[in-house]
Amino acid sequence: MSVSELLTPLHVKYIQSLGENKDDLTYHMTAHLRMNAVYWGLTALCIMGHKDALNREEMIEYVMSCWDEEAGGFGASPGHDAHLLPTLSAIQILTIQDAMDRLDVPRVTKYILSLQQPSGVFAGDMWGEIDTRFLYSAVNALSLLGQLHRLDVDKTVSYIERCKNFDGGFGAVIGAESHAAQVFVCTAALAILDRLDVVDEEMLPFWLAERQLPNGGLNGRPQKLEDVCYSFWVLTGLSILKKLSWIDADKLIGFILSAQDPEHGGIADRPGNQTDVFHTNFGLAGLSLLGYPGLEDLDPVYCMPAKLIESKGLRKNWEALPRRTK
């Protein structure tokens, strides 16, 4: 089978196979990413229209086994300390699986809000590392929980605004260089908060469009290599700003498809490299936003099924490319 088309059945089997061998060294070395990986795998399956390929009850029980009773949030694996990243992934999984009744909303809301710093940014956990990724995680999670009204929006937006650079992009902290992933978290957070007025809508789309390289792939910063995951990080900003047409969609689709493993399934960061669930999910997410045929719509703001976000009344004014028929 040619890698010029999406190998959906292989990708479904690849995701189903992840974690089967719990004696594998790689399984234990990635424990700190486990909750995120479950979310990536579930989201990828939703995009391909195979949400039920993984056992719902087993997934929910795993999520709840990662609850940190002392902190009031979720860790990446059972026994791990709570952190904002796995807490968001847990909330996203429970939302997609219609299992929010298992969640102690007041407690997890209190945990999330406790991590906001005086500057407006959020720490990832009790140890204090700060990053706009954590700010986005908090905003996304509070929105899904229906608790966004408890956030100090002005303080949050003020921090994002101070992370904006001369090129229109955003950094991980104040003064950090622009990076496509940070552009996503900042623009998506601003979209959720209805504060896109902060974005430089002339400079930022140009900076994002310049991330496309001659081979069709996208990089995250100037002078860096292309990587499939930026198919999501870059396209989301352009989707939120309604500028997706500024990317050569056909060349990017070709690049993503060329990074597939035609034997075992999965998508790598670039052709010929080892596949992983992270790049599989974000490669599929990019294809969905580009209108690739046969895929389900993805909400670029929440990185969740678009129909689900719309059903909750949370859809923002983004645009994807029209779904192709072939």
N, C-alpha and C positions, 0 to 999 in steps of 0.2 A: 504493500500500500504506500502511496506517495505521501511525503510530508508536505505536499502542496495543498492538502486538505486537513481538516481537524479530525484527529483520531479519537473521537468521543468514547467509544466502547473501551479502548485501551486506557484512557485517562480514568474512567470510572473504576476499572479493575485495579489500576495503580493506587488510587486513593483507598479502595477497600483493603488493599494489601498492607497498607502502612500500619505499623504497630503489631502485626501478627506475630512476629518473632521478638518476644520480649527478652530473649537472652542475647540479642544482638547488642554489641557495644554502642552502636550509633543510637539505638533506642534510649539508652541510659544517658548518653552524652547530650541528648536534646531534651532532657526532662524540663529544663528551664523554659522551653518553648512549647510544651505540650498543649496547654490550653489554646494558645494562638494557633497551633497546627490543627487542632480539631475544628476551630472556626474557619481556617483557610480551606480545609478539606470539605466542610459542609457547604461553604459559600460556592466553591468550585462546582460541587455537585448540583447546587441550586441553579447555577448559571447554565449547566448542561441539561437541566430538566430531569435530574436523577436524585432529588433530595432524599428519597427513601432508600438509597443504596446502602446507607449505614443505619444500624439499629438505633431507633429513636430513644428507647428506654435506657439502653446501655450508655448512650451519649449523655443523657440527662443525669444519670447516676454518677458518671465520671465527673461532670461539672460540679455536682453538689459535694463530691468527695474532696474537692479542692477548696472548699469553704474554710476560711480562717476565722474561727469563732471568736478569737480574742480581738482581732482587728475589725472584723465586719466586712471583709472583702474576700477576693479569691486569689489563690496562688496559682502558679503554672502547673503544678502537680500536687498530689496529696502530700501534706506535711510541709509544703513550701509556704513562706511568708506571703501575705497579701501584697499585691502590686496593682497599679492602675491598668497596665496593659492586659494581664489575664482577667482582671475584673471586667473590663470592657468586652473582651472576647466571650466571657461567660454570659454576660447580659445579652450579647448579640445571639449567642447560641440558644439561650432560653427563649428569646423573642422569636427566632425563626422556628423553633420547635413548639411554640405555643405552650410554654411551661413556666411562664412568669409567676404563676401561683406558688412555685417552689421557693421563690426568692423573698427574703426579708427586706423589702424596699426601704423602710425607714433606716435600718441599720446600714445598708450599703450606701445609701444616700449620705448619711452622716460621715461614713468613712471617706467617700469621694470629696466632700466639701472640706474635710479636715486637712486635706493635702494642698489646698490653695495657699500660696505664699502671699505676704504683704504686697509684693510687686504685681500680683495678678496671675503669675504663672503657677503651674501645679508641679509638685514633687511627685515622683513615681511611687514612692513608698515612704516609710518612716525614716529612711536613711538620708533623704533630702536631695537626691539628684534631680535637677530641673531640666525641662526640655519642652518645646512646643508640642511634641508628640503626646506628652502627658496631659497638656492642656486640652488638646483635641479629644483625647480619650475621655476626659472628665465631661466635656460638653456633650459629646455623642452619648455617653452613658446616661447622663442626667436627662437628656432629651427623650431617650427610649424609656426611661423610668417615669416620665411625666413629672419630673422634679426640676425642670430648668428654671422655674420661677424662684428657686431658692439660691441660684447662683448670682454673685455680684457681677453682672454683665459688664458694667462700665469698667471695672478694674481688669476684667479678663480681656476685653477688647483693647484697652490701653496697652497691655503688655504685648499683644500681637502687633499693634501699630508700631511699637518701638523696635520690633524685630524686622520691620520692613526696610529693605535696602534700596540704594540708588537705582538698581536695575529693575526694580519692581518686585523682586523675589523676596523670600523670607528665609531667616535662619533658625537654627535650633534654639538659640538664646540671643539676647540683645548683642549686636556687634558681630555675630557669626555670619559666614558667607551664605549666599543664597543656595538652596538645594531643592531639587524637585519634590522630594518627599516632604520637606518642611513647607513648601508651597502648598502641597495638598492639605496638610493638617491645618495650616492657618486659613486658607481660603474656605475649606469645608467647615471649620469652626465658625468663621464669620458668616457663612451661609446659614448655618443652623441658628445663629444669633440674630439673623436679619441685619447684618452690619457690613455688607459687601461694599459700602461706600468707602471703607478703609482701603480697598484694593485700588492700585493704579491700573485701571482698565485699558490704558494705552501701552504702558511699558511691559506689564507682566505677560500678556499673550505673546508678544514678540520674543521675550526671553524663553518662554516655554516652547514656542515653535522652533527656536534655534537649537533645541536639544536633539532634533532629528539629524542623523548622520547619513552619509551617502548610501549605506547599505540598508537604510530604512529604519534601523533601530534607534532608540532614544537613549540619551545619557542623562545623568542627574545633575551634572555641572559641566561647565566648559572644560575641554581638554581631557575628558574622561571617556572610557569605553562605553559602548552600548550595552544595555542590560534589559531583559524582558520585563522585569518588575516596573521599570519606568514607563512601560506601556500604560500602567495604571496611574502612577504618580503624576505624570505629565498630562495625560488625557483628562484626568479629573478636573484639574484647574481650567483647562480649555473648555471642558463641558460645562462647568459652573459659569464660565464667562461667555458661553455660547460662541466659541471660536474653534470648534473641533475641525472645521473645514480648512484650517491653516496647516494641518498635518497632511502629508501624503499618505492617505489611509491604505492604499493598495500595497505600498512598499512596507509599511509597518506590519500589515497583516502577513505579508510574505516572510518578514523577519521572525515574527512570533511562531508561525507554523514551522519554520526551519529549525527551531530550537526544540521540537518535539522528539521524544525517543520512540521510533517506529516499532521497536521490539517489545518494550515493557510499559510504554505509556509514561506520562508525565512530561513536563516542560522544564527546560534548564534556563539558566541566565542568558546563555548564548549557544549557538549550534555546537554540538560535539561535547558539551560539558555534562556533568552529572545532574539528573533531574532532582527536584525536591518539590514539596507541596506548596511552599511559599511562591515560587515562580510559576507553578502550575495554576494556582489561584489567580495571581495577578496578570498572568498571560491571558487567561480566559476572560478576566474582567476587562482587559484592554480590548479583546476581540468583541465582547458584548457592546462596549461603548462605540466601537467602530461599525456596528451594524452587521457583524458576521452572521450568515444565515443559520437558523436552527437553534440559536441560543436565546435564553431568557434575558429580559431587561434587568440591568443592575443599576441601583441608585448610586451615583458616584460620590454623594455627600456622606452617606452612611456605610457604603460598601456592603450593601445588603440587597436582597431581592426588591426590585422597584415596586412591584405590586403590594408587597407587605408594607413598605414604608408609606405608600400612598393610602393604604387601608387604615393606617394609623393617623392620617391627617398631617404627616410630617414632610411631605414632598416639597422641595424647594424648586426654584425656577431654572433648572438646568436643562441642557439639550444633549442628546446623543445623536449619532448619525442614524438615518433611517435603516430599519432592518432589511437586509438584502434577502432576496428570494433564492439566489443561487450564486 
